[in-house]
Amino acid sequence: MVEDLKVAVEVKRGENGWISKENLSKAIKSVMDKDSEVAMEVKSNHVTLKKVLAGKKMQETYVDSFIKNLLDLMK
């Protein structure tokens, strides 16, 4: 999901599945560098996602769903 939304970067793993400090550093720098294309895309997608998740309709939907689930549990 994170990859589809492009709100984060993946840290490359070694053959053993572990993450090296070098690869972690590269991933962090790619997002922290304000001039990098990756950083601009991630930041832009964060702003877009925040607008969607913070929207009144989305919040009302979650609250309605939560209340419905509580009522279903009481049956």
FENMONOR-V240787 format. One record per helix or strand of 3 or more residues. SS is the DSSP state (helix for helix, strand for strand). FROM is the first residue (numbers start at 1). TO is the last residue. If there is no record, write none. Layout:
SS_FROM_TO, SS_FROM_TO
This chain:
helix_2_5, helix_21_32, helix_37_54, helix_56_74
